[in-house]
Amino acid sequence: RTRTSATGRTLDAVIRQIRIAADLSHENIVQIFELGKFDKEVFISTEVVPGADVGRLQEQLLEEEVSLTPQAVALLG
């Protein structure tokens, strides 16, 4: 779970983009199941994507001071 703060205007823009993305269906786009609000908190529910944790991969690459070429990033999907 990631928490972030946004101004009302920014949050409205993000919510609009999420609603647009929720209507998309493609193998390379994470499916959005639900967007809602609970106790003044906005949440989004998406499908779970199997595979490596990209955040952990990024941390490991930074620790090892390794950078990826654009071609290598494209292979990650």
Phi, psi and chi 1 to 4 in degrees:
 res  aa     phi    psi   chi1   chi2   chi3   chi4
   1 ARG       -  127.9  175.0  179.7  155.3  150.4
   2 THR  -112.0  134.1  -58.1      -      -      -
   3 ARG  -112.9  139.3  -63.5 -170.6   86.7  170.7
   4 THR  -145.8  156.3 -173.3      -      -      -
   5 SER  -108.3  142.7  176.2      -      -      -
   6 ALA  -145.7  150.5      -      -      -      -
   7 THR   -70.8  162.2   64.7      -      -      -
   8 GLY   -57.1  -40.7      -      -      -      -
   9 ARG   -65.9  -43.4 -172.2  171.8  163.0 -165.1
  10 THR   -65.5  -43.1  -58.5      -      -      -
  11 LEU   -61.9  -42.2 -178.3   58.1      -      -
  12 ASP   -59.5  -41.4  -70.8  -16.3      -      -
  13 ALA   -65.5  -41.8      -      -      -      -
  14 VAL   -64.6  -42.9  169.0      -      -      -
  15 ILE   -62.5  -40.9  -71.9  171.9      -      -
  16 ARG   -60.1  -44.4  -81.1 -166.9  -53.4  -86.1
  17 GLN   -65.3  -38.7  -68.7  176.7   10.2      -
  18 ILE   -64.5  -41.6  -69.1  169.5      -      -
  19 ARG   -63.6  -38.0  -74.0 -173.2  174.4  139.6
  20 ILE   -66.1  -45.7  -69.0  168.1      -      -
  21 ALA   -64.0  -31.4      -      -      -      -
  22 ALA   -63.8  -23.9      -      -      -      -
  23 ASP   -84.3   -7.8  -70.0  -25.3      -      -
  24 LEU   -87.3  146.6  -60.0  175.4      -      -
  25 SER  -138.5  111.4  178.9      -      -      -
  26 HIS  -157.6  147.4 -172.1  -84.9      -      -
  27 GLU   -62.2  -21.4   63.9 -176.1   28.7      -
  28 ASN  -100.6   11.1  -67.1  -27.0      -      -
  29 ILE  -122.9  127.7  -60.5  174.1      -      -
  30 VAL   -63.8  130.2  172.1      -      -      -
  31 GLN   -73.7  130.8 -175.4   65.7   50.7      -
  32 ILE   -98.3  123.8  -62.0  171.1      -      -
  33 PHE   -94.0  -38.8  -62.1  125.7      -      -
  34 GLU  -155.0  144.8 -174.4  176.7    7.0      -
  35 LEU  -129.9  127.3  169.7   66.3      -      -
  36 GLY  -155.2 -176.4      -      -      -      -
  37 LYS  -133.6  136.6 -152.4  177.4 -137.7 -174.6
  38 PHE  -142.6  120.7 -178.8   77.8      -      -
  39 ASP    48.9   51.6  -72.6  -19.7      -      -
  40 LYS    68.0    7.4  -61.4 -178.5 -177.6  179.4
  41 GLU  -105.8  132.4  -64.7  -76.2  -23.6      -
  42 VAL   -92.4  136.9  175.8      -      -      -
  43 PHE  -131.9  159.1   67.9   87.5      -      -
  44 ILE  -134.8  135.8 -179.2  171.7      -      -
  45 SER  -114.1  123.7  171.4      -      -      -
  46 THR  -128.1  167.1   65.7      -      -      -
  47 GLU   -68.4  154.4   72.7  176.8  -57.6      -
  48 VAL   -86.7  131.3  175.0      -      -      -
  49 VAL  -104.3  118.8  178.1      -      -      -
  50 PRO   -69.2  150.1   23.0  -28.9      -      -
  51 GLY   134.1 -170.8      -      -      -      -
  52 ALA   -70.3  150.2      -      -      -      -
  53 ASP   -79.6  110.8 -178.2  -38.4      -      -
  54 VAL   -64.9  -33.9  175.5      -      -      -
  55 GLY   -61.1  -44.6      -      -      -      -
  56 ARG   -66.1  -40.5  -73.0 -173.6 -172.0  161.0
  57 LEU   -59.5  -44.4  174.6   60.7      -      -
  58 GLN   -62.2  -42.5 -175.6  178.7   20.7      -
  59 GLU   -60.8  -44.1  -72.4  173.7    8.3      -
  60 GLN   -63.4  -41.7  -70.2  173.0  -23.2      -
  61 LEU   -64.9  -39.5  -68.2  171.6      -      -
  62 LEU   -65.4  -42.2  -72.9  171.8      -      -
  63 GLU   -61.6  -39.1  -73.4  173.2    6.9      -
  64 GLU   -87.0   -1.8  -61.0  -67.1  -33.7      -
  65 GLU    55.0   44.9  -63.8 -177.7    3.2      -
  66 VAL  -109.4  135.2  174.0      -      -      -
  67 SER  -116.1  149.5   59.6      -      -      -
  68 LEU   -99.1  144.9  -63.6  176.5      -      -
  69 THR   -75.8  158.6   65.0      -      -      -
  70 PRO   -56.4  -34.1  -28.1   36.1      -      -
  71 GLN   -65.7  -39.9  -66.6   82.9    2.5      -
  72 ALA   -67.8  -38.6      -      -      -      -
  73 VAL   -63.8  -40.4  171.9      -      -      -
  74 ALA   -62.3  -33.8      -      -      -      -
  75 LEU   -68.8  -25.4  -71.1  173.8      -      -
  76 LEU   -68.4  -21.2  -68.0  173.7      -      -
  77 GLY    90.3      -      -      -      -      -
